[in-house]
Amino acid sequence: MIEFLSASEMPNWITLILGANLIGLLTWLWRKRKVSHITGLEVSLNESTMQINSEESHAVVFEFANRTDKRVIVLHPIVKNRTELFPISKRTSEDIAQRTSELKFLDQCGGYSQHVVTIDTGQNAHTALPLKEIPPELISRISKRPSILFSRKYFTLEYEVLYGKRWYKVSTNY
């Protein structure tokens, strides 16, 4: 049997087939990975208030600013992995099984109803999340703290982006 395998170069074919499958798997995993940001797509947090059912509430506003040279489509932003330092309002919609809060973008009527937004170069899109209270250091600390080097302190913001012809899954710790 060993003579047959050596003569027919079967080990070489097996290595070639397994190698091709492994390269394909690694390429697929690389394309599905999450990135922490997209260069030119800036996400800033601001303190604000908003009304839910005619009741005033504290809120954190997420502003997506497109500083790229292409149109950007942002889909399904969610806040997940919240800590106790980031207390959301009881009136906020939340998936209690996964402790996630879905964010919706501001529409033309002034309500938060859009799951998808297209942002042209130089334009902004807004979404907000009602909170019980805003910790005093939250906004200033988040804006000064690079999220790439540090682990999550308050929450993780995840969303999908179509930039050019490529899809990206973005996951940023705050």
C-alpha positions in Angstrom: 0.0 0.0 0.0 2.8 2.4 0.9 4.4 1.7 -2.5 1.2 2.5 -4.3 0.8 5.8 -2.4 4.4 6.8 -3.1 4.1 5.9 -6.7 0.8 7.7 -7.3 1.8 10.8 -5.3 -1.3 10.5 -3.2 0.3 12.3 -0.2 1.0 15.3 -2.4 -2.6 15.4 -3.6 -3.9 15.0 0.0 -1.7 17.9 1.2 -2.8 20.0 -1.8 -6.5 19.5 -1.1 -6.2 20.0 2.7 -4.0 23.1 2.1 -6.5 24.6 -0.3 -9.4 24.1 2.1 -7.4 25.5 5.0 -6.6 28.7 3.0 -10.2 29.0 2.0 -11.3 28.7 5.6 -8.8 31.2 6.8 -9.8 33.7 4.1 -13.4 33.4 5.0 -12.7 33.9 8.7 -10.5 37.0 7.9 -13.4 38.6 5.9 -15.9 37.9 8.7 -13.8 39.4 11.5 -14.9 42.4 13.4 -13.0 45.7 13.2 -12.8 48.4 15.9 -13.3 51.3 13.5 -13.4 52.5 9.9 -11.0 55.3 9.0 -13.0 58.4 8.3 -16.2 57.3 9.9 -16.2 59.1 13.2 -18.6 58.1 16.1 -18.9 60.7 18.8 -21.0 60.7 22.0 -22.8 63.7 23.3 -25.0 64.3 26.3 -28.6 65.3 25.6 -32.2 64.8 26.6 -35.1 63.1 24.8 -38.8 62.5 25.2 -40.3 59.0 25.4 -44.1 59.0 25.7 -44.0 62.7 26.6 -41.6 62.1 29.5 -38.2 63.8 29.5 -35.2 61.6 29.9 -31.4 61.9 29.9 -29.8 60.5 26.7 -26.5 59.7 25.1 -26.5 60.8 21.4 -24.3 58.8 19.0 -23.3 61.0 16.1 -22.0 59.1 13.0 -19.9 61.6 10.9 -18.8 60.5 7.4 -15.3 62.0 6.7 -14.5 59.5 4.0 -14.5 60.1 0.3 -17.3 57.6 -0.3 -21.0 57.1 0.6 -21.4 55.0 3.8 -24.4 52.9 4.8 -24.7 52.1 8.5 -27.0 49.2 9.6 -28.4 47.9 12.8 -26.4 49.6 15.6 -26.7 48.0 19.0 -25.4 48.6 22.4 -24.3 45.4 24.1 -22.3 44.2 27.1 -23.4 47.1 29.2 -21.9 47.4 32.7 -23.6 48.9 35.8 -21.7 52.2 35.1 -24.0 52.7 32.0 -27.6 52.5 33.4 -30.2 52.7 30.7 -33.7 54.0 31.2 -36.6 51.6 32.0 -38.4 53.0 28.9 -35.6 51.8 26.6 -36.3 48.8 24.5 -34.0 46.0 25.5 -33.4 42.4 24.7 -33.2 41.1 28.3 -31.8 37.7 27.3 -28.7 39.2 25.6 -28.7 42.6 27.5 -28.6 44.5 24.2 -30.4 47.7 23.2 -31.1 48.3 19.5 -30.5 51.9 18.3 -32.6 53.5 15.5 -31.5 56.5 13.5 -33.3 59.8 13.4 -35.8 60.1 10.5 -37.1 63.2 8.7 -40.1 63.5 11.0 -37.9 63.8 14.1 -38.5 60.3 15.4 -36.1 57.4 15.9 -37.4 54.7 13.5 -34.8 53.9 10.8 -32.6 50.8 11.1 -30.5 51.8 8.1 -29.0 55.1 7.2 -27.0 56.3 4.2 -24.5 59.0 5.0 -22.9 61.0 2.2 -19.4 62.5 2.5 -19.5 65.4 5.0 -22.9 64.5 6.4 -23.9 63.1 9.8 -26.5 60.7 11.2 -27.8 60.6 14.8 -29.2 58.0 17.1 -29.8 58.2 20.9 -30.1 55.9 23.9 -32.1 57.1 26.9 -30.4 56.7 30.3 -31.5 56.8 33.9 -28.7 59.3 34.6 -25.5 60.2 32.8 -22.4 59.7 34.9 -20.4 62.9 35.0 -17.2 61.4 33.6 -18.9 59.4 30.9 -18.8 61.8 27.9 -15.4 63.4 28.6 -13.7 60.1 29.4 -15.0 58.3 26.4 -13.9 61.0 24.0 -10.3 60.9 25.4 -10.0 57.2 25.8 -8.8 55.1 22.9 -10.9 52.0 22.7 -8.5 49.9 20.7 -6.0 49.5 23.6 -8.5 49.2 26.5 -11.2 46.8 27.4 -14.9 47.8 27.8 -15.8 50.0 30.8 -19.3 51.1 29.9 -20.6 49.2 26.8 -19.8 47.9 23.3 -21.2 49.5 20.2 -21.7 47.2 17.3 -22.9 48.0 13.8 -22.5 47.0 10.1 -21.1 49.3 7.5 -21.1 49.2 3.7 -18.1 51.2 2.7 -17.3 51.2 -1.0 -18.1 47.6 -2.1 -17.1 45.9 1.2 -19.1 45.1 4.2 -17.6 45.6 7.7 -18.7 44.5 11.1 -17.6 47.1 13.6 -17.3 46.5 17.3 -16.0 49.3 19.5 -15.5 49.2 23.3 -16.3 52.3 25.3 
